[in-house]
Amino acid sequence: MSVENQTKLTETYNEKGERISPMLTNGTKNFLIDIDGTICDDIPNEEPERMATCLPYPDAWKILNKWYDEGHIITFFTSRTEEHRIVTEEWLRKNDFKYHAILFGKPRGGNYHWIDNHIVKATRFKGKFTDLVVETHEIEVFKD
């Protein structure tokens, strides 16, 4: 089932009155969450046998399932490839992670710079999942 079928989307229009991509209802977040090194140990694609046996980070399970239960969208966005889909889905199911979707094939190597026409908030994982807090930092933006 697609995320769109599980979530209330609000029709959105541009300044010319033309319909554009819908938005999530106010307060609902679309979480894109990495797997390796974020919810479990970092396992390279070249060692898929470890993907089935690694242990989840307990704080990741607790917070992600809490966000899911609060109505937010949980989508895993991983550098694992489609050939890792079965082992990944089985591992998530075995470890009781609640989620809406998985996107495979995220570019490897880090140093991500996401450009989008929607608001994007980035949070770098530094070893422990907790509730999020608001802090102010400098960001890069397009020059007018």
LUMFIKE-675678 format. One record per atom (N, C-alpha, C): x, y, z; residue number from 1; residue in one letter. Coordinates in nm, 4 decimals. Layout:
! residues N
[[X Y Z] NUM "A"]
...
***
This chain:
! residues 144
[[0.0849 -0.1175 0.0000] 1 "M"]
[[0.0000 0.0000 0.0000] 1 "M"]
[[0.0893 0.1235 0.0000] 1 "M"]
[[0.0569 0.2205 -0.0808] 2 "S"]
[[0.1404 0.3396 -0.0888] 2 "S"]
[[0.1191 0.4292 0.0320] 2 "S"]
[[0.2208 0.5094 0.0619] 3 "V"]
[[0.2116 0.6043 0.1720] 3 "V"]
[[0.0952 0.6993 0.1487] 3 "V"]
[[0.0724 0.7403 0.0236] 4 "E"]
[[-0.0347 0.8351 -0.0060] 4 "E"]
[[-0.1720 0.7797 0.0307] 4 "E"]
[[-0.1914 0.6486 0.0194] 5 "N"]
[[-0.3201 0.5894 0.0534] 5 "N"]
[[-0.3409 0.5793 0.2036] 5 "N"]
[[-0.2347 0.5932 0.2818] 6 "Q"]
[[-0.2443 0.5808 0.4260] 6 "Q"]
[[-0.2460 0.7167 0.4951] 6 "Q"]
[[-0.2296 0.8246 0.4223] 7 "T"]
[[-0.2096 0.9559 0.4806] 7 "T"]
[[-0.3055 1.0559 0.4197] 7 "T"]
[[-0.3527 1.1470 0.5013] 8 "K"]
[[-0.4387 1.2530 0.4505] 8 "K"]
[[-0.3515 1.3617 0.3881] 8 "K"]
[[-0.3680 1.3794 0.2584] 9 "L"]
[[-0.2965 1.4839 0.1853] 9 "L"]
[[-0.3919 1.5988 0.1585] 9 "L"]
[[-0.3393 1.7184 0.1610] 10 "T"]
[[-0.4174 1.8387 0.1372] 10 "T"]
[[-0.3872 1.8909 -0.0028] 10 "T"]
[[-0.4918 1.9180 -0.0795] 11 "E"]
[[-0.4729 1.9773 -0.2120] 11 "E"]
[[-0.3998 2.1104 -0.1964] 11 "E"]
[[-0.3065 2.1375 -0.2875] 12 "T"]
[[-0.2257 2.2587 -0.2810] 12 "T"]
[[-0.2242 2.3247 -0.4180] 12 "T"]
[[-0.2243 2.4588 -0.4178] 13 "Y"]
[[-0.2291 2.5360 -0.5422] 13 "Y"]
[[-0.1205 2.6424 -0.5411] 13 "Y"]
[[-0.0677 2.6731 -0.6593] 14 "N"]
[[0.0319 2.7795 -0.6697] 14 "N"]
[[-0.0370 2.9150 -0.6813] 14 "N"]
[[0.0431 3.0205 -0.6968] 15 "E"]
[[-0.0111 3.1565 -0.7023] 15 "E"]
[[-0.0986 3.1819 -0.8251] 15 "E"]
[[-0.0891 3.0955 -0.9275] 16 "K"]
[[-0.1737 3.1090 -1.0467] 16 "K"]
[[-0.3021 3.0271 -1.0350] 16 "K"]
[[-0.3193 2.9601 -0.9204] 17 "G"]
[[-0.4379 2.8790 -0.9000] 17 "G"]
[[-0.4273 2.7392 -0.9583] 17 "G"]
[[-0.3092 2.7023 -1.0063] 18 "E"]
[[-0.2891 2.5691 -1.0636] 18 "E"]
[[-0.2607 2.4694 -0.9509] 18 "E"]
[[-0.3173 2.3512 -0.9647] 19 "R"]
[[-0.2926 2.2477 -0.8653] 19 "R"]
[[-0.1471 2.2021 -0.8742] 19 "R"]
[[-0.0832 2.1865 -0.7576] 20 "I"]
[[0.0531 2.1346 -0.7501] 20 "I"]
[[0.0528 2.0137 -0.6565] 20 "I"]
[[0.1689 1.9571 -0.6328] 21 "S"]
[[0.1774 1.8377 -0.5476] 21 "S"]
[[0.1114 1.8623 -0.4131] 21 "S"]
[[0.0316 1.7659 -0.3654] 22 "P"]
[[-0.0359 1.7831 -0.2369] 22 "P"]
[[0.0638 1.7833 -0.1211] 22 "P"]
[[0.0184 1.8351 -0.0076] 23 "M"]
[[0.1016 1.8430 0.1125] 23 "M"]
[[0.0384 1.7570 0.2219] 23 "M"]
[[0.1219 1.7068 0.3118] 24 "L"]
[[0.0714 1.6367 0.4286] 24 "L"]
[[-0.0052 1.7342 0.5163] 24 "L"]
[[-0.0987 1.6813 0.5920] 25 "T"]
[[-0.1729 1.7663 0.6844] 25 "T"]
[[-0.0756 1.8285 0.7842] 25 "T"]
[[-0.1137 1.9428 0.8365] 26 "N"]
[[-0.0285 2.0195 0.9266] 26 "N"]
[[0.0155 1.9346 1.0460] 26 "N"]
[[0.1448 1.9352 1.0729] 27 "G"]
[[0.1988 1.8625 1.1872] 27 "G"]
[[0.2498 1.7235 1.1564] 27 "G"]
[[0.2112 1.6676 1.0437] 28 "T"]
[[0.2590 1.5348 1.0057] 28 "T"]
[[0.3940 1.5493 0.9376] 28 "T"]
[[0.4892 1.4671 0.9778] 29 "K"]
[[0.6238 1.4715 0.9194] 29 "K"]
[[0.6469 1.3479 0.8340] 29 "K"]
[[0.7238 1.3671 0.7276] 30 "N"]
[[0.7692 1.2609 0.6402] 30 "N"]
[[0.9135 1.2306 0.6794] 30 "N"]
[[0.9359 1.1275 0.7590] 31 "F"]
[[1.0719 1.0938 0.8001] 31 "F"]
[[1.1348 1.0006 0.6970] 31 "F"]
[[1.2501 1.0390 0.6431] 32 "L"]
[[1.3331 0.9531 0.5584] 32 "L"]
[[1.4508 0.9112 0.6450] 32 "L"]
[[1.4634 0.7824 0.6721] 33 "I"]
[[1.5598 0.7351 0.7704] 33 "I"]
[[1.6495 0.6287 0.7088] 33 "I"]
[[1.7786 0.6489 0.7251] 34 "D"]
[[1.8770 0.5522 0.6794] 34 "D"]
[[1.8691 0.4275 0.7680] 34 "D"]
[[1.9220 0.3175 0.7204] 35 "I"]
[[1.9232 0.1941 0.7992] 35 "I"]
[[2.0616 0.1695 0.8586] 35 "I"]
[[2.1597 0.1462 0.7726] 36 "D"]
[[2.2931 0.1067 0.8190] 36 "D"]
[[2.3657 0.2228 0.8862] 36 "D"]
[[2.4048 0.1989 1.0119] 37 "G"]
[[2.4730 0.3012 1.0896] 37 "G"]
[[2.3767 0.3971 1.1573] 37 "G"]
[[2.2448 0.3772 1.1362] 38 "T"]
[[2.1450 0.4667 1.1939] 38 "T"]
[[2.0469 0.3914 1.2832] 38 "T"]
[[1.9936 0.2803 1.2358] 39 "I"]
[[1.9044 0.2009 1.3216] 39 "I"]
[[1.9694 0.0672 1.3605] 39 "I"]
[[2.0858 0.0392 1.3027] 40 "C"]
[[2.1647 -0.0793 1.3367] 40 "C"]
[[2.3096 -0.0503 1.2975] 40 "C"]
[[2.3990 -0.1436 1.3263] 41 "D"]
[[2.5382 -0.1235 1.2878] 41 "D"]
[[2.5510 -0.1020 1.1378] 41 "D"]
[[2.6544 -0.0317 1.0979] 42 "D"]
[[2.6795 -0.0019 0.9564] 42 "D"]
[[2.7324 -0.1273 0.8875] 42 "D"]
[[2.6529 -0.1811 0.7955] 43 "I"]
[[2.6905 -0.3030 0.7229] 43 "I"]
[[2.6982 -0.2702 0.5749] 43 "I"]
[[2.8137 -0.2929 0.5124] 44 "P"]
[[2.8251 -0.2620 0.3693] 44 "P"]
[[2.7477 -0.3617 0.2837] 44 "P"]
[[2.7055 -0.3171 0.1675] 45 "N"]
[[2.6318 -0.4029 0.0739] 45 "N"]
[[2.7094 -0.5290 0.0377] 45 "N"]
[[2.8414 -0.5210 0.0468] 46 "E"]
[[2.9255 -0.6349 0.0096] 46 "E"]
[[2.9216 -0.7481 0.1125] 46 "E"]
[[2.8544 -0.7265 0.2278] 47 "E"]
[[2.8452 -0.8289 0.3318] 47 "E"]
[[2.6988 -0.8518 0.3720] 47 "E"]
[[2.6137 -0.8898 0.2771] 48 "P"]
[[2.4696 -0.9011 0.3055] 48 "P"]
[[2.4350 -1.0063 0.4100] 48 "P"]
[[2.5212 -1.1054 0.4324] 49 "E"]
[[2.4919 -1.2081 0.5325] 49 "E"]
[[2.4797 -1.1472 0.6725] 49 "E"]
[[2.5464 -1.0361 0.6983] 50 "R"]
[[2.5392 -0.9697 0.8293] 50 "R"]
[[2.4079 -0.8938 0.8475] 50 "R"]
[[2.3413 -0.8604 0.7369] 51 "M"]
[[2.2174 -0.7820 0.7445] 51 "M"]
[[2.1073 -0.8570 0.8183] 51 "M"]
[[2.1085 -0.9877 0.8128] 52 "A"]
[[2.0032 -1.0677 0.8758] 52 "A"]
[[2.0241 -1.0858 1.0253] 52 "A"]
[[2.1461 -1.0678 1.0729] 53 "T"]
[[2.1758 -1.1024 1.2119] 53 "T"]
[[2.2147 -0.9838 1.2999] 53 "T"]
[[2.2279 -0.8667 1.2421] 54 "C"]
[[2.2680 -0.7517 1.3243] 54 "C"]
[[2.1570 -0.7153 1.4215] 54 "C"]
[[2.1942 -0.6490 1.5283] 55 "L"]
[[2.0969 -0.6088 1.6291] 55 "L"]
[[2.0528 -0.4646 1.6050] 55 "L"]
[[1.9252 -0.4362 1.6273] 56 "P"]
[[1.8786 -0.2984 1.6120] 56 "P"]
[[1.9250 -0.2134 1.7298] 56 "P"]
[[1.9349 -0.0833 1.7074] 57 "Y"]
[[1.9593 0.0091 1.8173] 57 "Y"]
[[1.8256 0.0285 1.8900] 57 "Y"]
[[1.8192 -0.0084 2.0184] 58 "P"]
[[1.6907 -0.0032 2.0909] 58 "P"]
[[1.6265 0.1354 2.0909] 58 "P"]
[[1.7057 0.2406 2.1034] 59 "D"]
[[1.6478 0.3744 2.1054] 59 "D"]
[[1.5899 0.4109 1.9691] 59 "D"]
[[1.6463 0.3580 1.8615] 60 "A"]
[[1.5915 0.3829 1.7273] 60 "A"]
[[1.4541 0.3178 1.7156] 60 "A"]
[[1.4434 0.1931 1.7582] 61 "W"]
[[1.3151 0.1213 1.7532] 61 "W"]
[[1.2101 0.1974 1.8328] 61 "W"]
[[1.2453 0.2390 1.9532] 62 "K"]
[[1.1496 0.3069 2.0416] 62 "K"]
[[1.0997 0.4379 1.9798] 62 "K"]
[[1.1899 0.5227 1.9328] 63 "I"]
[[1.1510 0.6540 1.8794] 63 "I"]
[[1.0787 0.6403 1.7457] 63 "I"]
[[1.1284 0.5566 1.6550] 64 "L"]
[[1.0637 0.5431 1.5238] 64 "L"]
[[0.9225 0.4874 1.5372] 64 "L"]
[[0.9048 0.3880 1.6211] 65 "N"]
[[0.7708 0.3331 1.6402] 65 "N"]
[[0.6798 0.4350 1.7084] 65 "N"]
[[0.7339 0.5182 1.7957] 66 "K"]
[[0.6561 0.6255 1.8596] 66 "K"]
[[0.6095 0.7245 1.7531] 66 "K"]
[[0.7014 0.7660 1.6651] 67 "W"]
[[0.6644 0.8603 1.5585] 67 "W"]
[[0.5579 0.7994 1.4673] 67 "W"]
[[0.5735 0.6725 1.4345] 68 "Y"]
[[0.4741 0.6026 1.3524] 68 "Y"]
[[0.3374 0.6069 1.4214] 68 "Y"]
[[0.3358 0.5714 1.5501] 69 "D"]
[[0.2102 0.5697 1.6257] 69 "D"]
[[0.1481 0.7094 1.6372] 69 "D"]
[[0.2304 0.8141 1.6329] 70 "E"]
[[0.1811 0.9523 1.6373] 70 "E"]
[[0.1240 0.9977 1.5027] 70 "E"]
[[0.1389 0.9139 1.3995] 71 "G"]
[[0.0814 0.9461 1.2694] 71 "G"]
[[0.1793 1.0000 1.1671] 71 "G"]
[[0.3079 1.0039 1.2018] 72 "H"]
[[0.4078 1.0491 1.1060] 72 "H"]
[[0.4393 0.9372 1.0066] 72 "H"]
[[0.4967 0.9734 0.8935] 73 "I"]
[[0.5309 0.8768 0.7891] 73 "I"]
[[0.6759 0.8329 0.8084] 73 "I"]
[[0.6977 0.7039 0.8169] 74 "I"]
[[0.8318 0.6477 0.8325] 74 "I"]
[[0.8678 0.5759 0.7029] 74 "I"]
[[0.9681 0.6296 0.6349] 75 "T"]
[[1.0192 0.5680 0.5120] 75 "T"]
[[1.1684 0.5468 0.5293] 75 "T"]
[[1.2119 0.4240 0.5126] 76 "F"]
[[1.3553 0.3967 0.5159] 76 "F"]
[[1.4125 0.4267 0.3781] 76 "F"]
[[1.5243 0.4972 0.3760] 77 "F"]
[[1.5930 0.5397 0.2538] 77 "F"]
[[1.7359 0.4885 0.2675] 77 "F"]
[[1.7676 0.3820 0.1968] 78 "T"]
[[1.8912 0.3087 0.2219] 78 "T"]
[[1.9775 0.2926 0.0975] 78 "T"]
[[2.1074 0.2803 0.1213] 79 "S"]
[[2.2013 0.2519 0.0124] 79 "S"]
[[2.2032 0.1033 -0.0228] 79 "S"]
[[2.1295 0.0238 0.0528] 80 "R"]
[[2.1145 -0.1157 0.0135] 80 "R"]
[[2.0438 -0.1181 -0.1216] 80 "R"]
[[2.0685 -0.2227 -0.1980] 81 "T"]
[[2.0097 -0.2329 -0.3315] 81 "T"]
[[1.8866 -0.3235 -0.3290] 81 "T"]
[[1.8158 -0.3280 -0.4401] 82 "E"]
[[1.6963 -0.4129 -0.4501] 82 "E"]
[[1.7279 -0.5589 -0.4173] 82 "E"]
[[1.8486 -0.6042 -0.4441] 83 "E"]
[[1.8819 -0.7436 -0.4125] 83 "E"]
[[1.8837 -0.7687 -0.2615] 83 "E"]
[[1.8840 -0.6625 -0.1830] 84 "H"]
[[1.8801 -0.6748 -0.0368] 84 "H"]
[[1.7397 -0.6556 0.0201] 84 "H"]
[[1.6396 -0.6417 -0.0663] 85 "R"]
[[1.5030 -0.6126 -0.0204] 85 "R"]
[[1.4498 -0.7201 0.0752] 85 "R"]
[[1.4596 -0.8463 0.0377] 86 "I"]
[[1.4009 -0.9530 0.1196] 86 "I"]
[[1.4655 -0.9590 0.2575] 86 "I"]
[[1.5983 -0.9596 0.2638] 87 "V"]
[[1.6658 -0.9678 0.3940] 87 "V"]
[[1.6353 -0.8439 0.4776] 87 "V"]
[[1.6241 -0.7288 0.4137] 88 "T"]
[[1.5950 -0.6042 0.4853] 88 "T"]
[[1.4540 -0.6042 0.5413] 88 "T"]
[[1.3553 -0.6397 0.4595] 89 "E"]
[[1.2165 -0.6429 0.5065] 89 "E"]
[[1.1970 -0.7472 0.6159] 89 "E"]
[[1.2611 -0.8634 0.6015] 90 "E"]
[[1.2504 -0.9668 0.7052] 90 "E"]
[[1.3124 -0.9188 0.8361] 90 "E"]
[[1.4266 -0.8496 0.8279] 91 "W"]
[[1.4928 -0.7981 0.9482] 91 "W"]
[[1.4058 -0.6933 1.0167] 91 "W"]
[[1.3479 -0.6027 0.9402] 92 "L"]
[[1.2609 -0.4996 0.9972] 92 "L"]
[[1.1390 -0.5633 1.0645] 92 "L"]
[[1.0804 -0.6628 0.9990] 93 "R"]
[[0.9637 -0.7333 1.0545] 93 "R"]
[[1.0035 -0.8086 1.1827] 93 "R"]
[[1.1144 -0.8825 1.1773] 94 "K"]
[[1.1611 -0.9607 1.2923] 94 "K"]
[[1.1877 -0.8704 1.4134] 94 "K"]
[[1.2331 -0.7483 1.3874] 95 "N"]
[[1.2668 -0.6554 1.4957] 95 "N"]
[[1.1552 -0.5554 1.5258] 95 "N"]
[[1.0377 -0.5811 1.4701] 96 "D"]
[[0.9160 -0.5049 1.5007] 96 "D"]
[[0.9247 -0.3557 1.4708] 96 "D"]
[[0.9956 -0.3179 1.3643] 97 "F"]
[[0.9954 -0.1781 1.3215] 97 "F"]
[[0.8674 -0.1510 1.2437] 97 "F"]
[[0.7989 -0.0434 1.2787] 98 "K"]
[[0.6811 0.0008 1.2046] 98 "K"]
[[0.7272 0.1012 1.1004] 98 "K"]
[[0.6792 0.0851 0.9776] 99 "Y"]
[[0.7185 0.1774 0.8716] 99 "Y"]
[[0.6165 0.1709 0.7592] 99 "Y"]
[[0.6244 0.2691 0.6714] 100 "H"]
[[0.5313 0.2760 0.5592] 100 "H"]
[[0.5945 0.2292 0.4281] 100 "H"]
[[0.7232 0.2566 0.4089] 101 "A"]
[[0.7861 0.2228 0.2812] 101 "A"]
[[0.9376 0.2161 0.2980] 101 "A"]
[[1.0023 0.1570 0.1985] 102 "I"]
[[1.1488 0.1538 0.1916] 102 "I"]
[[1.1895 0.1962 0.0508] 102 "I"]
[[1.2846 0.2863 0.0430] 103 "L"]
[[1.3432 0.3269 -0.0846] 103 "L"]
[[1.4866 0.2744 -0.0883] 103 "L"]
[[1.5158 0.1912 -0.1862] 104 "F"]
[[1.6488 0.1332 -0.1998] 104 "F"]
[[1.7301 0.2133 -0.3016] 104 "F"]
[[1.8627 0.2003 -0.2945] 105 "G"]
[[1.9504 0.2593 -0.3951] 105 "G"]
[[1.9929 0.4022 -0.3673] 105 "G"]
[[1.9867 0.4464 -0.2414] 106 "K"]
[[2.0370 0.5798 -0.2068] 106 "K"]
[[2.1847 0.5852 -0.2477] 106 "K"]
[[2.2318 0.6932 -0.3046] 107 "P"]
[[2.3738 0.6999 -0.3417] 107 "P"]
[[2.4638 0.6750 -0.2206] 107 "P"]
[[2.5709 0.6030 -0.2435] 108 "R"]
[[2.6643 0.5719 -0.1355] 108 "R"]
[[2.7667 0.6838 -0.1207] 108 "R"]
[[2.8245 0.6941 -0.0037] 109 "G"]
[[2.9366 0.7850 0.0153] 109 "G"]
[[2.9094 0.9059 0.1031] 109 "G"]
[[2.7843 0.9299 0.1383] 110 "G"]
[[2.7551 1.0432 0.2265] 110 "G"]
[[2.7688 1.1778 0.1586] 110 "G"]
[[2.7907 1.2822 0.2383] 111 "N"]
[[2.8008 1.4206 0.1917] 111 "N"]
[[2.6794 1.4594 0.1079] 111 "N"]
[[2.5611 1.4247 0.1582] 112 "Y"]
[[2.4374 1.4491 0.0853] 112 "Y"]
[[2.3990 1.5960 0.0879] 112 "Y"]
[[2.3496 1.6426 -0.0227] 113 "H"]
[[2.2973 1.7789 -0.0330] 113 "H"]
[[2.1655 1.7676 -0.1079] 113 "H"]
[[2.0572 1.7811 -0.0365] 114 "W"]
[[1.9248 1.7582 -0.0912] 114 "W"]
[[1.8666 1.8898 -0.1383] 114 "W"]
[[1.8238 1.8952 -0.2638] 115 "I"]
[[1.7584 2.0129 -0.3207] 115 "I"]
[[1.6170 1.9721 -0.3582] 115 "I"]
[[1.5190 2.0484 -0.3102] 116 "D"]
[[1.3794 2.0118 -0.3277] 116 "D"]
[[1.2963 2.1390 -0.3288] 116 "D"]
[[1.1763 2.1323 -0.3874] 117 "N"]
[[1.0877 2.2489 -0.3833] 117 "N"]
[[1.0031 2.2509 -0.2557] 117 "N"]
[[1.0188 2.1506 -0.1706] 118 "H"]
[[0.9504 2.1460 -0.0417] 118 "H"]
[[1.0516 2.1691 0.0691] 118 "H"]
[[1.0040 2.2056 0.1859] 119 "I"]
[[1.0916 2.2259 0.3007] 119 "I"]
[[1.1581 2.0938 0.3355] 119 "I"]
[[1.2884 2.0979 0.3562] 120 "V"]
[[1.3651 1.9801 0.3953] 120 "V"]
[[1.4382 2.0139 0.5248] 120 "V"]
[[1.4215 1.9308 0.6247] 121 "K"]
[[1.4952 1.9455 0.7491] 121 "K"]
[[1.5861 1.8244 0.7608] 121 "K"]
[[1.7111 1.8479 0.7894] 122 "A"]
[[1.8072 1.7382 0.7996] 122 "A"]
[[1.8560 1.7255 0.9431] 122 "A"]
[[1.8671 1.6022 0.9896] 123 "T"]
[[1.9183 1.5745 1.1224] 123 "T"]
[[2.0247 1.4667 1.1084] 123 "T"]
[[2.1466 1.5002 1.1465] 124 "R"]
[[2.2544 1.4026 1.1380] 124 "R"]
[[2.2495 1.3120 1.2596] 124 "R"]
[[2.2475 1.1816 1.2353] 125 "F"]
[[2.2453 1.0841 1.3435] 125 "F"]
[[2.3838 1.0753 1.4050] 125 "F"]
[[2.3900 1.0887 1.5365] 126 "K"]
[[2.5195 1.0860 1.6064] 126 "K"]
[[2.5233 0.9809 1.7160] 126 "K"]
[[2.4524 0.8699 1.6985] 127 "G"]
[[2.4666 0.7585 1.7903] 127 "G"]
[[2.3510 0.7296 1.8829] 127 "G"]
[[2.2505 0.8183 1.8911] 128 "K"]
[[2.1379 0.7906 1.9799] 128 "K"]
[[2.0137 0.8619 1.9290] 128 "K"]
[[1.9027 0.7872 1.9228] 129 "F"]
[[1.7739 0.8455 1.8888] 129 "F"]
[[1.7091 0.8998 2.0156] 129 "F"]
[[1.6584 1.0218 2.0064] 130 "T"]
[[1.5807 1.0829 2.1139] 130 "T"]
[[1.4697 1.1628 2.0472] 130 "T"]
[[1.3837 1.2229 2.1263] 131 "D"]
[[1.2907 1.3174 2.0674] 131 "D"]
[[1.3715 1.4311 2.0063] 131 "D"]
[[1.3187 1.4909 1.9010] 132 "L"]
[[1.3898 1.6001 1.8343] 132 "L"]
[[1.3687 1.7304 1.9098] 132 "L"]
[[1.4706 1.8160 1.9066] 133 "V"]
[[1.4611 1.9503 1.9633] 133 "V"]
[[1.4959 2.0502 1.8538] 133 "V"]
[[1.4518 2.1722 1.8686] 134 "V"]
[[1.4780 2.2762 1.7692] 134 "V"]
[[1.6058 2.3505 1.8061] 134 "V"]
[[1.6988 2.3591 1.7115] 135 "E"]
[[1.8199 2.4392 1.7241] 135 "E"]
[[1.8352 2.5178 1.5959] 135 "E"]
[[1.9075 2.6285 1.6009] 136 "T"]
[[1.9298 2.7117 1.4838] 136 "T"]
[[2.0741 2.6950 1.4364] 136 "T"]
[[2.0907 2.6722 1.3062] 137 "H"]
[[2.2230 2.6561 1.2463] 137 "H"]
[[2.2251 2.7269 1.1114] 137 "H"]
[[2.3445 2.7567 1.0643] 138 "E"]
[[2.3573 2.8142 0.9306] 138 "E"]
[[2.3272 2.7067 0.8274] 138 "E"]
[[2.2672 2.7486 0.7155] 139 "I"]
[[2.2412 2.6569 0.6058] 139 "I"]
[[2.2846 2.7212 0.4752] 139 "I"]
[[2.3031 2.6397 0.3740] 140 "E"]
[[2.3334 2.6902 0.2409] 140 "E"]
[[2.2022 2.7095 0.1666] 140 "E"]
[[2.1868 2.8236 0.0979] 141 "V"]
[[2.0668 2.8519 0.0214] 141 "V"]
[[2.1067 2.9047 -0.1165] 141 "V"]
[[2.0113 2.9012 -0.2112] 142 "F"]
[[2.0366 2.9586 -0.3419] 142 "F"]
[[2.0372 3.1111 -0.3317] 142 "F"]
[[2.1318 3.1747 -0.3986] 143 "K"]
[[2.1408 3.3203 -0.4006] 143 "K"]
[[2.0327 3.3750 -0.4929] 143 "K"]
[[1.9640 3.4820 -0.4506] 144 "D"]
[[1.8595 3.5436 -0.5328] 144 "D"]
[[1.9171 3.5981 -0.6609] 144 "D"]
***
